[in-house]
Amino acid sequence: MYDEMMAVYEGREGLPLVFQPRLRHWFDVNFNAGTLPDRYQGMYLDEVYRDLGVAPREVWGPRRTGSEMSGYFALKVVDGDDVEVWTRRTFGYEGQGEDEHIITEYRTPVGTLRQVQRFTEHGTSLMNVEYFLKGLDDLKVFEHVLEERSYEWDRNRFEWGKRRYGDAIPLRANLERSPIMWLIVGIMGFKRTVTMIWRHPEEMKAFMGVLEAEHLKQIEAYRGKPVAELSFGDNMHQDLCPPPYFRDYVIPFYRRAVPRVHAQGMVATSHWDGFVKQLLPLVGETGLDGLECVTPLPQGDVTLGEMKEGMGGMFLRDGIPAVLMCPWTPEETLESHVRELIDAFYPRLILGISDLLPANGDVERVRLVNEIVEGFNEGL
């Protein structure tokens, strides 16, 4: 699988197609709910991948609660000596019910920031109830946090994953979302970000430059490491980042950042898991090598033809709408889509589910898709 995936990165033809679905969400929810199929009781996630005969994913290190990319490789964050990071768990928060919450505070000489997150059902992920950044004063505090912050290669996590699966797949590692999406999804929220850009355009543009500098620190921290792909976890969606924002903030950022990734001998990708019909005609201007998770109809808002036209020579990871993996969708519909997807994108394709196997999905359909892939590869 290693050579086959490297061929996709490098644009080489003729090697077998790789099927690499995201299974962690399905596994975690059903594990916590006590509803894993008997076949998988007592197995770790990577053992489930082995049983299904598909390429492992999200298994490079132990799970990290609260990250939708948990299980992928990421750097260790090291905050400055004058930045105190306080966290606590509490049940219920300011009228938010009795659900479990995590409160995180950055306490610095120039001010304090607070974030509140709530565990979602089954405790497998977190969602923001309160964001770190709430006004102009908070930008200065967060800038101080980032100025003091550094990033380290997580050697223990790398060795753990290398020993367990490193010979099977190239190492794909995470970067933070592009600055505008970091604000919207991660640290400020959509409504406040839009309002702040409207009221304080110059200050927000300057602050996005601060966030961009952080990306360059992250990229540099991967220099010389055995990484094939650096992925920006954007969660791109045209309703959150419409074309004017994309042109003003996303394209210029990637034009500066992607060459730095390429200079280290790595490819650059971004996670696009929303409606993207209006953005696909612009993606070629970013310089990205590939997109992860672009979701076609009937779940997303684009056809396979529109995806292919917009992405041009970029490679695609995923492409199977998650709803097709659910038991109420006829298997014939799934089979037809997979064959059409392969025909459209191979050899620039790492097949997967856009963006993951749902908790109520049928895991045996993974085996069905793999049979289609094996049949395709036999015909090469």
C-alpha positions as CSV (number, residue, x, y, z in Angstrom):
1,M,0.0,0.0,0.0
2,Y,2.9,2.3,0.6
3,D,4.1,2.4,-3.0
4,E,0.5,2.6,-4.3
5,M,-0.2,5.7,-2.2
6,M,3.1,7.3,-3.1
7,A,2.2,6.8,-6.7
8,V,-0.9,8.9,-6.2
9,Y,1.1,11.6,-4.5
10,E,3.6,11.6,-7.3
11,G,1.1,11.3,-10.2
12,R,2.5,7.9,-11.4
13,E,0.1,5.6,-13.2
14,G,-0.5,1.9,-13.4
15,L,-0.3,0.9,-9.7
16,P,-3.2,-0.7,-7.8
17,L,-5.9,1.5,-6.3
18,V,-5.9,1.9,-2.5
19,F,-9.1,1.9,-0.4
20,Q,-8.5,3.8,2.8
21,P,-11.7,4.6,4.7
22,R,-12.1,6.5,8.0
23,L,-13.5,4.1,10.5
24,R,-12.6,5.7,13.9
25,H,-15.9,7.5,14.4
26,W,-17.9,4.3,13.7
27,F,-15.6,2.3,16.0
28,D,-15.5,4.8,18.9
29,V,-19.3,5.4,19.0
30,N,-20.2,1.8,18.8
31,F,-17.4,0.9,21.3
32,N,-18.8,3.4,23.9
33,A,-22.4,2.4,23.2
34,G,-21.6,-1.3,23.5
35,T,-22.9,-2.0,20.0
36,L,-19.8,-3.2,18.2
37,P,-20.5,-6.3,16.1
38,D,-19.5,-9.5,17.9
39,R,-16.8,-10.0,15.2
40,Y,-15.0,-6.9,16.4
41,Q,-15.4,-7.2,20.2
42,G,-12.0,-7.1,21.8
43,M,-10.2,-5.7,18.7
44,Y,-8.3,-2.5,18.4
45,L,-9.1,-0.2,15.5
46,D,-6.1,-1.2,13.4
47,E,-7.1,-4.9,13.9
48,V,-10.5,-4.0,12.4
49,Y,-8.7,-2.6,9.4
50,R,-6.7,-5.8,9.0
51,D,-9.8,-7.9,9.2
52,L,-11.5,-5.8,6.5
53,G,-8.4,-6.0,4.4
54,V,-8.2,-2.3,3.7
55,A,-5.5,0.3,4.2
56,P,-5.3,1.7,7.8
57,R,-6.1,5.3,8.6
58,E,-6.3,7.3,11.8
59,V,-4.2,4.8,13.5
60,W,-0.8,6.4,13.7
61,G,-1.1,7.1,17.4
62,P,-3.4,6.6,20.4
63,R,-6.7,8.4,20.2
64,R,-6.9,12.0,21.3
65,T,-10.3,13.0,22.5
66,G,-11.8,16.1,21.0
67,S,-10.0,16.1,17.7
68,E,-12.0,15.2,14.6
69,M,-8.6,14.2,13.1
70,S,-7.8,12.0,16.1
71,G,-5.4,9.2,15.3
72,Y,-3.6,11.1,12.6
73,F,0.0,12.2,13.4
74,A,0.4,15.8,14.7
75,L,3.1,17.9,16.4
76,K,3.3,18.4,20.2
77,V,2.4,22.0,21.2
78,V,4.8,23.6,23.7
79,D,3.5,26.8,25.3
80,G,5.7,29.5,26.7
81,D,6.9,29.7,30.3
82,D,4.7,32.6,31.0
83,V,1.6,31.0,29.6
84,E,-0.4,28.9,32.1
85,V,-2.8,26.5,30.6
86,W,-5.6,25.5,33.0
87,T,-8.2,22.9,32.2
88,R,-11.0,21.3,34.2
89,R,-14.0,19.1,33.6
90,T,-17.4,20.0,34.8
91,F,-20.9,18.6,34.5
92,G,-23.2,21.4,33.3
93,Y,-22.1,24.9,32.4
94,E,-24.1,28.2,32.7
95,G,-27.5,26.6,31.8
96,Q,-26.0,24.3,29.2
97,G,-27.6,21.2,30.9
98,E,-25.8,18.5,32.8
99,D,-23.6,17.4,29.9
100,E,-19.8,17.1,30.6
101,H,-17.8,20.1,29.6
102,I,-14.1,21.0,29.4
103,I,-13.0,24.5,30.3
104,T,-9.6,25.6,29.1
105,E,-8.0,28.9,30.1
106,Y,-4.8,30.6,28.8
107,R,-3.5,32.8,31.6
108,T,-0.8,35.2,30.5
109,P,0.8,38.5,31.6
110,V,-1.3,40.4,29.1
111,G,-4.7,38.7,29.8
112,T,-6.7,35.5,30.1
113,L,-8.6,33.6,27.4
114,R,-11.3,31.0,28.0
115,Q,-12.8,28.3,25.9
116,V,-15.6,25.9,26.8
117,Q,-16.3,22.7,25.0
118,R,-19.1,20.1,25.5
119,F,-18.7,16.4,24.9
120,T,-21.0,15.2,22.2
121,E,-23.2,12.1,22.6
122,H,-21.2,9.0,23.6
123,G,-18.2,11.2,24.6
124,T,-16.3,10.7,21.3
125,S,-15.7,14.3,20.3
126,L,-16.1,17.9,21.5
127,M,-18.0,21.0,20.3
128,N,-17.4,24.6,21.2
129,V,-19.8,26.3,23.5
130,E,-17.6,29.3,24.1
131,Y,-14.7,30.4,21.9
132,F,-11.3,31.8,23.0
133,L,-11.6,35.0,21.0
134,K,-14.5,37.4,21.7
135,G,-13.1,40.9,20.9
136,L,-10.1,43.0,19.8
137,D,-8.4,42.7,23.2
138,D,-8.4,39.0,23.0
139,L,-6.4,39.1,19.7
140,K,-3.5,40.6,21.6
141,V,-3.6,37.9,24.2
142,F,-3.7,35.1,21.7
143,E,-0.9,36.7,19.7
144,H,1.2,36.6,22.9
145,V,0.3,32.9,23.4
146,L,1.4,32.1,19.8
147,E,4.6,34.2,20.0
148,E,5.6,32.0,23.0
149,R,4.5,28.7,21.4
150,S,6.7,26.2,19.7
151,Y,6.2,22.8,18.1
152,E,8.0,19.6,18.6
153,W,8.2,16.3,16.6
154,D,6.3,13.8,18.7
155,R,9.0,11.1,18.6
156,N,7.1,8.7,20.9
157,R,4.0,8.9,18.9
158,F,5.9,8.4,15.7
159,E,7.7,5.4,17.0
160,W,4.5,3.9,18.2
161,G,2.8,4.2,14.8
162,K,5.9,3.3,12.9
163,R,6.2,0.0,14.8
164,R,2.5,-0.8,14.4
165,Y,1.8,0.4,10.8
166,G,4.6,2.5,9.4
167,D,5.6,0.1,6.7
168,A,2.1,-0.1,5.3
169,I,1.2,3.6,4.6
170,P,3.2,6.8,4.1
171,L,3.0,9.2,7.0
172,R,0.4,11.9,6.6
173,A,0.5,14.6,9.2
174,N,-1.7,17.5,10.3
175,L,-1.4,21.2,10.1
176,E,-3.8,23.8,11.6
177,R,-6.7,25.1,9.5
178,S,-5.9,28.0,7.1
179,P,-6.3,31.3,9.1
180,I,-9.8,32.2,8.2
181,M,-11.1,28.7,8.9
182,W,-9.0,28.5,12.1
183,L,-11.0,31.6,13.3
184,I,-14.4,30.4,12.1
185,V,-14.2,26.7,13.2
186,G,-11.6,26.8,16.0
187,I,-11.1,29.9,18.0
188,M,-13.7,32.6,17.3
189,G,-16.8,31.1,15.7
190,F,-18.6,32.0,12.4
191,K,-20.8,34.9,13.5
192,R,-18.2,36.7,15.5
193,T,-15.5,36.3,12.8
194,V,-17.7,37.7,10.1
195,T,-18.7,40.6,12.4
196,M,-15.1,41.4,13.3
197,I,-13.9,41.3,9.7
198,W,-16.7,43.8,8.9
199,R,-16.0,46.1,11.8
200,H,-12.2,45.8,12.1
201,P,-10.9,44.7,8.7
202,E,-7.4,45.9,9.1
203,E,-6.9,44.4,12.6
204,M,-8.4,41.1,11.5
205,K,-6.2,41.0,8.4
206,A,-3.1,41.6,10.5
207,F,-4.2,39.0,13.0
208,M,-4.6,36.4,10.2
209,G,-1.0,37.2,9.4
210,V,-0.1,36.2,13.0
211,L,-2.0,32.9,12.4
212,E,-0.1,32.4,9.1
213,A,3.2,32.7,10.9
214,E,2.1,29.9,13.1
215,H,1.6,27.7,10.1
216,L,5.1,28.4,8.9
217,K,6.4,27.3,12.3
218,Q,4.4,24.1,12.1
219,I,5.7,23.4,8.5
220,E,9.2,24.0,9.6
221,A,8.9,21.6,12.5
222,Y,8.2,18.8,10.0
223,R,11.4,19.6,8.0
224,G,13.6,16.6,7.5
225,K,11.0,14.2,9.0
226,P,9.6,11.1,7.2
227,V,6.3,12.8,6.2
228,A,4.8,12.4,2.7
229,E,1.7,14.6,3.1
230,L,0.9,17.7,5.2
231,S,-2.8,18.2,5.5
232,F,-4.6,21.5,6.5
233,G,-7.8,20.5,8.4
234,D,-9.9,23.3,7.0
235,N,-13.4,21.8,7.1
236,M,-14.0,24.0,4.0
237,H,-17.7,24.9,3.4
238,Q,-18.9,27.6,1.1
239,D,-21.5,28.8,3.6
240,L,-18.7,29.5,6.1
241,C,-16.1,30.7,3.6
242,P,-17.9,32.1,0.5
243,P,-16.0,32.9,-2.7
244,P,-15.1,36.5,-1.7
245,Y,-13.5,35.3,1.5
246,F,-11.9,32.4,-0.4
247,R,-10.3,34.8,-2.9
248,D,-9.2,37.4,-0.3
249,Y,-7.9,35.1,2.5
250,V,-7.6,31.4,1.4
251,I,-5.9,31.6,-2.0
252,P,-3.2,34.1,-1.0
253,F,-2.5,32.1,2.2
254,Y,-2.0,28.9,0.2
255,R,0.1,30.5,-2.5
256,R,2.5,31.4,0.3
257,A,2.3,28.3,2.4
258,V,2.2,25.4,-0.2
259,P,5.6,26.2,-1.8
260,R,7.1,25.8,1.7
261,V,5.6,22.4,2.0
262,H,6.9,21.5,-1.5
263,A,10.3,22.7,-0.6
264,Q,10.4,20.0,2.1
265,G,9.6,17.3,-0.5
266,M,6.0,16.9,0.8
267,V,2.6,17.3,-0.8
268,A,-0.1,19.6,0.6
269,T,-3.8,18.8,1.0
270,S,-6.9,20.3,2.6
271,H,-10.0,18.8,4.2
272,W,-13.1,19.9,2.3
273,D,-16.2,18.4,3.9
274,G,-19.0,20.8,3.2
275,F,-20.9,22.2,0.3
276,V,-18.2,23.4,-2.2
277,K,-19.9,23.9,-5.6
278,Q,-19.0,27.6,-5.6
279,L,-15.4,27.0,-4.4
280,L,-14.2,24.2,-6.7
281,P,-13.7,26.5,-9.7
282,L,-11.2,28.4,-7.5
283,V,-9.3,25.6,-5.9
284,G,-6.8,25.4,-8.7
285,E,-5.4,28.8,-7.7
286,T,-4.3,27.5,-4.3
287,G,-1.5,25.3,-5.5
288,L,-2.7,22.4,-3.3
289,D,-1.9,18.9,-4.6
290,G,-5.0,17.2,-3.4
291,L,-8.3,17.5,-1.5
292,E,-9.7,15.2,1.1
293,C,-13.3,14.3,1.6
294,V,-15.0,16.3,-1.1
295,T,-18.5,14.9,-1.0
296,P,-20.6,14.4,-4.1
297,L,-24.3,14.1,-4.5
298,P,-26.6,12.9,-2.9
299,Q,-24.9,14.1,0.3
300,G,-22.9,17.0,-1.0
301,D,-23.8,19.5,-3.6
302,V,-21.5,18.5,-6.6
303,T,-21.5,15.8,-9.2
304,L,-18.4,13.7,-9.9
305,G,-18.0,15.5,-13.1
306,E,-18.0,18.9,-11.4
307,M,-15.5,17.6,-8.9
308,K,-13.2,16.3,-11.7
309,E,-13.5,19.6,-13.6
310,G,-12.8,21.8,-10.6
311,M,-9.9,19.8,-9.2
312,G,-8.2,19.3,-12.6
313,G,-5.0,17.4,-12.0
314,M,-5.3,17.3,-8.2
315,F,-5.7,14.0,-6.5
316,L,-8.8,13.1,-4.4
317,R,-8.9,11.2,-1.1
318,D,-12.4,9.7,-0.4
319,G,-15.3,10.4,-2.7
320,I,-18.0,7.9,-1.5
321,P,-20.8,9.8,0.2
322,A,-21.3,8.5,3.7
323,V,-25.0,8.0,3.2
324,L,-24.3,5.3,0.7
325,M,-22.7,3.2,3.5
326,C,-25.9,3.2,5.5
327,P,-28.2,0.1,5.3
328,W,-31.2,2.0,3.8
329,T,-29.3,2.8,0.6
330,P,-29.5,-0.1,-1.9
331,E,-26.1,-1.8,-2.4
332,E,-26.5,-1.4,-6.1
333,T,-26.5,2.4,-5.7
334,L,-23.2,2.1,-3.8
335,E,-21.6,-0.2,-6.3
336,S,-22.6,2.0,-9.2
337,H,-21.2,5.1,-7.5
338,V,-17.9,3.4,-6.7
339,R,-17.3,2.3,-10.2
340,E,-18.2,5.7,-11.6
341,L,-15.9,7.4,-9.1
342,I,-13.0,5.1,-10.0
343,D,-13.5,5.7,-13.7
344,A,-13.5,9.5,-13.1
345,F,-10.5,9.8,-10.8
346,Y,-8.1,6.9,-11.1
347,P,-5.1,7.0,-10.9
348,R,-5.4,10.3,-9.0
349,L,-7.5,8.7,-6.3
350,I,-7.1,7.2,-2.8
351,L,-10.6,5.8,-2.3
352,G,-12.4,6.5,0.9
353,I,-15.7,7.6,2.5
354,S,-16.5,11.3,2.5
355,D,-15.8,11.8,5.2
356,L,-16.2,8.8,7.4
357,L,-18.2,5.6,8.1
358,P,-21.3,6.8,10.1
359,A,-21.9,5.4,13.5
360,N,-25.1,3.7,12.1
361,G,-23.3,2.7,8.9
362,D,-22.9,-0.9,7.8
363,V,-19.3,-1.9,8.2
364,E,-19.7,-4.9,5.9
365,R,-20.2,-2.4,3.1
366,V,-16.5,-1.6,3.5
367,R,-15.8,-5.2,2.6
368,L,-18.2,-4.9,-0.4
369,V,-16.3,-1.8,-1.7
370,N,-13.0,-3.5,-1.2
371,E,-14.2,-6.4,-3.4
372,I,-14.9,-3.9,-6.1
373,V,-11.4,-2.4,-5.7
374,E,-9.8,-5.8,-5.8
375,G,-11.7,-6.6,-9.0
376,F,-10.6,-3.4,-10.5
377,N,-7.0,-4.0,-9.6
378,E,-7.0,-7.5,-11.1
379,G,-8.0,-5.9,-14.4
380,L,-5.0,-3.5,-14.5
